Amino acid sequence: MRRISIAVAPFSIVLLVSLMVPVALGAHSRHHYRHHRHSRRGARIETLHPRARANLTAAVFDMKRHGIRPRVNSTFRSTSEQRAIFRCSHSAHCRRRRGIYGARRPGTSLHEAGLAVDLGGVASGRRRHRHLTRRGRQMVRIMRKHGFAWRYGLKDPAHFEISARNAGFRTERAAIRSGQARHHSPSHRRV
């Protein structure tokens, strides 16, 4: 197989990585990605709020400098996608099958504002025996350095978010309303 090297802008690299997520994931995650619409749409970095997108781009490059290739599993979610994940989070079988730690009620998640991102490989182990991986400790440190809070810790280790206030909103609800309106605008619809 021939290798081709090209020079591209930093955002293009992150976008390319996000589009390649299904290839990089393990067998269980590939199944999850292929069969659940929220994942395909959720891993698109361009749907994030501009502040979160810029911070995530910087964090991804920082991680790569440290030899970490982050898996972006989920970013923006529509309210209907959040509703489906919330329902699933109440079933142990569904949570295991889809790899979900937990989910907030629709209308309350910063994923709906485009201010949250879920990264794979942060922790391992079952629910009560979960622990950060060595790589996960570095990922948490780097994400915090770039303005992301690790809000739920080991309860939902994949989840990182930028506060609504740091993104210029008075409340989380205002950020979510803005994110959903941005998502439904004609410029964000796929042709």
N, C-alpha and C positions, 0 to 999 in steps of 0.2 A: 504494500500500500504506500502511495506517495504522500509525503507530508508537505503541506504548503504553509508557509508562515506569512502572516500579514500584520500590518500595523493598523490598529483601530483605536478610536477614542475610548477612554476609560468607561463611560456609560455603556458603550456598545459591547464591551467585554462582559459587563455585569448582565446586560440584557441577553447576550448569547449564553452565558452560564445559566440564567433562569430558564431559557428555552430548552437547555440540555438536561434539566433536572431529571426527567424520567429515565434517561440513559444512566445517570450516575447513581440512582437509588438502588437499594437491594430488592430482592424478589418480592417481599411482602409490600414494600413501599411502591414498587412498580405497579402491583395489583391495585393498591390504594389509589395511586395517581390516575391509572387508566380508567377506573370504574366510578370515580366520583368527581362530578363536574366542579365542585368547589376547589379541588386541588389544581386542576388544569388552569382555571381562571385565577385561583388564589396565588399561585407562584409567580405571577407576572409582576415584575418589579415596576413597570411603567404605570401601574394603577395606584401605586403608593402616593401619599401626599408628598409634594415636592421636598419638604424638609426631611421626611423619613427616607425618601429615595436617595437624597444626597448623603445623608448620614450612613445609610446602609451601604452605599457604593464605597464610601471611605472605609467603613469597617471591613468590608469584603477584601479590599486591597491590603489593609493592615493584616488581616488574618492570613492572606496568601503570603505576605512577607515572613510570617511566622510558620509557614509550611502547612497551614490549615486550608483545606478546600471545603468551605461551608456549603451545606445543602439547604437551600431556601425552600421550605415545604409549603408555606402559606404566607400570603401578604393580605391584600384587600379582599374583603368578602361582602357580597350584597347581603341585605337583611334576610332574604330567602335562603341563601347559603348558610348564614349564621343560624337560622332557625333549624335547618337540617342537622347541623353539627350539634346544636344544643339538644335536640331530641335524641340523637345518637349517644350523647354523653351520659344519658340516664340509663343506658343499657350496657352492662358489663361486656356482653358478647359483642355488641356493636363497637364499643370503645376499643376492645382488643383487635377486632377485625380491621378497623380503620386506623388504628394507631393514634387515637385521640386521648389526651390526658384529661381534659375537661373543657367546658365551654360556658361562656356567659350567655345570659338570656339575650335574645335578639333585641337590638336597640341599645345595648349597653357595652358592646365590645369595641375596643379601639381598632380591631380589624376592619370594622364597618366604616371607620374614619380614614382608613389607609395609613394609620399611625403605628400598626403592630405588624410584627413579622415572627414566624415560627421557623426555627432552625433545627435541623436534625443533628444527632450525634452529641448532644449536650450532656445527656445523662444515660445511665443504663440501670437495669434492675427493675424488679416489680414495685408496685405502688408503695408499700411500706418500707421497702428495702432499697429504694432508689438512691443513687449517688452520682455525683458529677464525674464524668470521665476526665482524664488528664487534659485532653483536648478541650473538653467542655469548660474547664476552669479558665483556660486561655480565652475561649470564645466569650464567656461572660465578662471577663475583664476588658476585652477589646470592645464589645458592644457597649458596655458602660462608658468607656472612654469616648465613644462616639455619640453619646447622648441617649442611649437606650436604657431604660430601667428593666431589671429582671424581676418584675413585679410579684410573681407568684412563687419564685424560687423552685424548689424541687417538687412542689405541688403541680406545676406545669412548666417543666424546665425548658421546653422549646420556645416559650413565649417571651418576646422582648417588645417593648413599646416606648414611644416618645410621648411624654405627657401632652395633653391637649393645650395646656397653657404655654408650654415651650414651642408649640406649633402656631401660637397666635390666637387660640380660642379661649373664651371665658370659661366654658364648661365642656365636659366630655360629650354631652348631648349635642351641643352646637357643632362640635367637630364631626360627630357621626352624621348629623343632618347634612353638613357640607360635603362629607365624603360620599354619601348616597346620592346627593344632587349632582356631584361631579361625575359619578359613575353613570348616571342616567342621562347626562348631557350628550348631544349628538357627537361631540368630538371624541368621546370615549367608547362609543359603540363600534363593534367590529362590523365591517362591511362584508 
